[in-house]
């Protein structure tokens, strides 16, 4: 399909705390090693909401107007002169972090730890709540014709879940408990199921989120207000504890729950970013159980695997999509995600109506 590319485009720009304006801005032009993407779908992430509400996450501070959004898919409309393996018209999913390729972590294959990464929608870099973006060609992954743009955009948060179960060494037949059934928790449920977990126990405060987790493949649900966590874990594991406990909620209470739920010699993976930098951990339990406790930060080398895994007709990952908005209604999308947590899971914005 041929497009007449205009020199300007529309973008949803965060101009100040809780204020997004639809502006006309210059359309970016791809560098020699980049491609120009017509953005089709963008998922709203928890980090976007943090920047919208608070203007910062840790050391990353919004100091000037910024375009948010980093979970995206689209169509290639223009190639840089050095790009050989991609073609105009391809439907693609985008990995949003441009790393340096030369530091120790990049050379070791753990490029998610690159300190020089330029990550979309992380200050000062603009994101994808706009009609077009440019991105380095090696971060662009073609998707099959049968995959929707929504699933293609969800490859990004799914990659967090996939990296979590890979780094947590989840093996076929094992039992895992996952605390927090927000989008990342639900993605981790899907990843654990696809990795062959025999039992997937999910924990949350909201029944609707537990229900979605069960639809995605969880085998047991624990409502922490109505159920006794220790009793349910003992019941579902015959008193042994789980092999792998995963925390995605960013909650100190959930971290404690992970450590108490895991078996002796088990593993604990901490994904959720808390508003507090420090959390109490029962070191006696960590030592006595000889636990492996690991942090999870983003992902690496997940996109080709994730696209293959989610290409199946049995993929149900879009069940977590609850709301859809046009680019003009981007601020409404943020407000809905903030004010209606009981019914809202994953919100999508569509830059081209």
Secondary structure as UniProt FT lines:
FT   STRAND          8..16
FT   TURN            17..18
FT   STRAND          19..26
FT   TURN            32..33
FT   STRAND          34..43
FT   HELIX           46..54
FT   STRAND          56..57
FT   TURN            58..59
FT   STRAND          60..61
FT   STRAND          66..67
FT   STRAND          71..79
FT   TURN            81..82
FT   TURN            88..89
FT   STRAND          91..94
FT   STRAND          97..98
FT   HELIX           104..107
FT   TURN            108..109
FT   HELIX           111..113
FT   TURN            115..116
FT   STRAND          118..119
FT   TURN            120..121
FT   TURN            123..124
FT   STRAND          132..136
FT   HELIX           137..139
FT   STRAND          140..142
FT   TURN            145..146
FT   HELIX           149..167
FT   TURN            168..169
FT   TURN            172..173
FT   STRAND          175..179
FT   HELIX           183..194
FT   TURN            195..196
FT   STRAND          199..204
FT   HELIX           207..215
FT   TURN            216..217
FT   STRAND          220..223
FT   TURN            224..226
FT   HELIX           229..237
FT   TURN            238..239
FT   STRAND          242..247
FT   HELIX           252..261
FT   STRAND          262..270
FT   HELIX           283..288
FT   TURN            289..290
FT   STRAND          292..295
FT   HELIX           303..309
FT   TURN            310..311
FT   TURN            313..314
FT   HELIX           317..320
FT   STRAND          321..326
FT   HELIX           327..329
FT   HELIX           330..339
FT   TURN            341..343
FT   STRAND          346..350
//
